[in-house]
């Protein structure tokens, strides 16, 4: 079951950057500037910011399965609309809504992992999930570059993720089971009512009434309050925003440098990003090793198993990350 939503996450993030090398060709076809064409990628990522306002409350009220399925098919439909767009306005608007729906796995899948894994298994599973989040946009420019330079042209950088999105949605429908405890109990209670005829049997989750004020307070006001009142939340959020923004900056910078400085075509110019994917894979291996070591020391009753001991990968990454930036600049 876990590979189904992992594939869904990979498709959504892959879609975010696959169009990037095709933006110039699309801008030329629509007779607009390159900056306008680049909005098709920027607004998709912007949709990642607005989507959690919808999917966050949705996965708590409706369970995990339905938001993931709706998000997958919604992203695929709007991506298909972008591929068949007749003007730049349609392309940009549909890309934004594709990002809104594509953000569903980004905020729902961590909840699924928390549902199905215990404290020791959750760390490695989150690490593997994060690998799919960053591998998608890093692998996409090379593939998008080869597609753009071929006879398929820029529209197939949107047709391809749309096809993958529909395929991922079908897999979710066929294989993904509900993991949210409240939704599972509600379904079980409904089956018992049907078998026994006792209509007084209900799960507590089914008795929850949708209160817009409570939803706004819990999912909109509370996160903003924590962001303003908790320094650690603010600093981590700013740091992660910088890293995520830098990732998409590298997606555009690497191909540009190798294409305009060394004369490579769009596909080959993006292949140096494979080195970043390799670094991510090594980082995940290090995190999993550290998590397994922490689990072993915990079973032995060692003090090194405290939650703070798991900060080792973060500490190492805090020093290695800026060194990598200087390496790139040089």
N, C-alpha and C positions, 0 to 999 in steps of 0.2 A: 504493500500500500504506500510506503514512504516514497518509492521512486515515482509515483504518479504526481504528487504535488511538487517533488523536486524538479521534475521535467517541466511542470507548469511554471515554476519560478524561473527556470533557465530560459524558457521561451519568452517570457515577459521582459526580462532584462536583455536578452538577445535582440528583441525587437526595438529596444530603446536606442541602439547604436548602429543597427544594420543600415539604416538610411543615411547615416552621416557621410560616407564617401559619395553618395549619390546626390547630395544636396545641390552641388554646383550644376550637375546635368539637369536636374529638375528645374532649377532657377532659370537656366537657359531656355528650356522648353516653355516656361511660363512667362519669360521676358521680365523677370524681376531680379533684384540684386541678390548677391550671395548671402547677405545678412538676413534677408527675408526668407530665403530657402533654408537657412540654418534654424529658423524658428520651428521647423517641423520636428527637429530633434529636441530643442530646448523646451518646447511646450509639452512634449511627451513626458520629459522628466519633471516638468512642473505639475503635470497630472499626478505624478507620484506623491506630491505634497497634499493635494486635495482629496485623493482617494481614501486615505485612512480615516477621514472624517465620516465617510460612509461605511467602510468595511469594518472599522473598529467596533462601533455599536452593533452592526449587523451580525458579526460572528458571535457576539454574546447573546443576542436575541434569537437568531435563526439557526445557530450552530455553525460549524466550520464548513460543512460540505457544500451547502447552497451558495454561500458567497464565493467559494473557490470556483464552482461551476459557472455561475453567472459572470464572474470576472474573466474567466478564460474565454467564454464565448463572446462576451461583450468586447473584449480587447481584439479578438479575431475579426469580429464584424466591422469595427471601426477601422482596423488596419486594412481590411479589404476595401472599405469605402475610400480610404486614403490612396490605395493603389489604383483605383478607377476614377480618381478626382479629375475634373475637367478644368479646374482653376486652382490657384494657389490658396485661396481662402478656404475652400473645401478641404484641401490637403492639411492645412495647419489646424483647422478646427477639429477634424476627425482624429488627427494625431494627439491632440490634447485629451479627447475623451478616451482614446485608446490607452493613454497613460493612466487615466483615472481608473479604468477597469483593470489595467495591467498591474496596478498597485495592490490588487487583492491578495495575491500570494505573499507579497512582501510584508503585510501586516497580519495575515491570517495564519500562515504556515508556522511562525513561532508559537502561536497558541496551540496548534496541532502537535507540535513537538513537545510542548509542556504537558499535553494531555496523555501522550502515549509513552513518554520516557520518564524514568525516575531521575533523581538528582545526579547520579553518576553517569548515566547514559546521555543526559541532556546536553552536557558540554560538547562531547564529540559530535553529536547530531547537529547542534547549532553551527559548529565549525564547518561541517560538510555542507550544510545549507548555505552558509555565507560564501562558500566557494562557488556555488552556482550563481549567487547574486552578482559576484564580481567577474566571474568567467564569461558570462553572457555578453556584457558590453565590451570586454576586451577581445573576445574572439570574433565579434561581429564585423569590425572594420575591414579585416582582411577578406572575409567572405563577401561582404558588400562591395569591396573594391573590385574583386574579380567578376562579380555579377554586373557591375556598372560598366566595366570595360568590355564586356562580352556583347553579343547580339541581343541579350535579354534586356539590357538597359535598366534604368533606375526603377521602373515600376515593379520589377521582380524583387527588389530589396524590400518591398512591402507585401507582394504576393506570397513570398516564401514564409515569413513569420505568420501571416494569416492562415496558411495551410497548416503550419505547425501548431498554431493556437487552436484550430478546430480539432486537430488530432489529439492534443492534450486534453481538450474539453471532453472528448469522447472517452478517453481513458479515465478521467475523473468520474464520469457518470457510471462507467462499468465497474471500476475497481475501488474507488474511494469510499470508505465507510465513515459514518459520523463518529467523531471522537469527543465532542463536547458533552460533559457529564449530564448537564441539565437536559439537553436535547435527547440524549440516549434514554434517560429515564422517562421523558415525556412519551417517546415512541413505545417504550416497554409498557407504560401505563395504558396507552391506547390499545395495545394488543390484549392486555389483561381485561380491559373493559369489554372488548369485543367478544372475548371467549366466555367471560363469566356473566356478562350482562349487568355488572355492578358499576353504574355510571358515577359512583362517588369516588372512584379511584383516580386520583390525579397526582402528577408530580409537582413539586413546588415550583419548578421552572415554568410550568404551564399556567400558573396563577399570576405570573408577572404581568402587570399592566404597563403598556408603553406610555411613559410620561415624558413629553418633550423637554420639560424643564429639567427633569432628572437626567435625561440623556445629555442635554447641553452642559449641565453641571459636572457630570461624571467624565464625559469624553472630550469636552472642549475647554471648560473653565479650569478643571482640575489639572490637566497637563500644563496649561499656561501658567497656573499658579505655582506648580512645582518648578517650572522653568525659571520663574522669577525669584522664588524663595529658596530654592535649593542650589547652592553654588556648584556642587558636584554634577547635578543634572545639567546645568547650564554649560559648564566647561566641557563635559563629555559630548553634549549635543553639538556645540560649536566645533569641537575637534572632529567629530564624525562627519559633520556637514562639509568641513574643509576637505577631508579625505575623499568623500564621495564626489564632491565637485572636482577635485583634482583628478580623480579617475576619468571622468568624462573630458577633462581638459587634456589629459594624455591621449585619449582616444582621437582627439582632433590634432594634437601637436605632433605626435610621432609620425603619422602618415604625411603630414605637411612637410616636416623637415626632410624626410627621406625621399619624398616625391619631388620637391622643388630644389633641394640641394644636391641630391645624388641622382636625380633623373629616373627614379624607379616608377613603375606604374602603380596604380592605387592599391591593388591587391598585395603586391610584394612590399610596398612601403609600410603597410600595416603589420607585417609579419614580426617586426621587433617586439610587438606587444605580447608575443608568445613568451618572452622572457618574464614579463610581469605575471602571466598565468603560472609559469613554473615557480616563481617566488610565492605565489598564493598557495600552491600545492605543498611546497615545503613548509610554509607557515602552518597549514592545517595539520600536517604530519607532526610538527612540533607540539601543537596544541593538544592533539590526541594523545601523544606520548606523555605530556605533562598531566593530562587528566587521568590517564591510567595509573601513573605514578602516584597521584594524589589519592586515588581510590585505594591503592595498595597500602599506603601509609595510614589511611583512615581505618582500614580493617585491623591494622596492627596497633591502633590507638596512639599513633604518633601525632605530636602537636603540629607537624608540618602539613597535616591534612586540613587545617583551618581554611575557611573560604579565602582569606587573604593570600594563601599560598598559590592560588590559581591566577594571581596577578602577574606571575613571571612572564608569560608570553606578551602581556601588555607592556611591561617594563622594557623587555628586549625590543619590541616593536617601536616603542617611543624613541629609542636611540637609533635603530636601523633605518626608520622611515626618513628622517631628515638627511642621513648619509646618502640614501638612495637618490634624494632630490639633488644633492650636490654632484653626485656621480652623473646624473642626467644632464645637468646644466653644463658640466665640464665636457 
